[in-house]
Amino acid sequence: MSEQNEKRVVAAPQAGSEEKSAQVISVELADDEEVRWQWTHYPDGTSAVTGYEIIKKQSERSGE
């Protein structure tokens, strides 16, 4: 029996400033998933990950 429910942990990218650290630390993804990080850009020029979207990987045959 193969385990299809195995998950992997993907850490969120870290911002350059500790003052505005990421609101998301990591996410768990299945083999057929990938994460799209959502960034917030502040007026002082710093950025931080403040959200994410888990999406299914596109098949390589789709051509898109």
Secondary structure as a PSIPRED ss2 file (coil, helix, strand):
# PSIPRED VFORMAT (PSIPRED V4.0)

   1 M C   1.000  0.000  0.000
   2 S C   1.000  0.000  0.000
   3 E C   1.000  0.000  0.000
   4 Q C   1.000  0.000  0.000
   5 N C   1.000  0.000  0.000
   6 E C   1.000  0.000  0.000
   7 K E   0.000  0.000  1.000
   8 R E   0.000  0.000  1.000
   9 V E   0.000  0.000  1.000
  10 V E   0.000  0.000  1.000
  11 A E   0.000  0.000  1.000
  12 A C   1.000  0.000  0.000
  13 P C   1.000  0.000  0.000
  14 Q C   1.000  0.000  0.000
  15 A C   1.000  0.000  0.000
  16 G C   1.000  0.000  0.000
  17 S C   1.000  0.000  0.000
  18 E C   1.000  0.000  0.000
  19 E C   1.000  0.000  0.000
  20 K C   1.000  0.000  0.000
  21 S C   1.000  0.000  0.000
  22 A C   1.000  0.000  0.000
  23 Q C   1.000  0.000  0.000
  24 V C   1.000  0.000  0.000
  25 I C   1.000  0.000  0.000
  26 S E   0.000  0.000  1.000
  27 V E   0.000  0.000  1.000
  28 E E   0.000  0.000  1.000
  29 L E   0.000  0.000  1.000
  30 A E   0.000  0.000  1.000
  31 D C   1.000  0.000  0.000
  32 D C   1.000  0.000  0.000
  33 E E   0.000  0.000  1.000
  34 E E   0.000  0.000  1.000
  35 V E   0.000  0.000  1.000
  36 R E   0.000  0.000  1.000
  37 W E   0.000  0.000  1.000
  38 Q E   0.000  0.000  1.000
  39 W E   0.000  0.000  1.000
  40 T E   0.000  0.000  1.000
  41 H E   0.000  0.000  1.000
  42 Y C   1.000  0.000  0.000
  43 P C   1.000  0.000  0.000
  44 D C   1.000  0.000  0.000
  45 G C   1.000  0.000  0.000
  46 T C   1.000  0.000  0.000
  47 S E   0.000  0.000  1.000
  48 A E   0.000  0.000  1.000
  49 V E   0.000  0.000  1.000
  50 T E   0.000  0.000  1.000
  51 G E   0.000  0.000  1.000
  52 Y E   0.000  0.000  1.000
  53 E E   0.000  0.000  1.000
  54 I E   0.000  0.000  1.000
  55 I E   0.000  0.000  1.000
  56 K E   0.000  0.000  1.000
  57 K C   1.000  0.000  0.000
  58 Q C   1.000  0.000  0.000
  59 S C   1.000  0.000  0.000
  60 E C   1.000  0.000  0.000
  61 R C   1.000  0.000  0.000
  62 S C   1.000  0.000  0.000
  63 G C   1.000  0.000  0.000
  64 E C   1.000  0.000  0.000
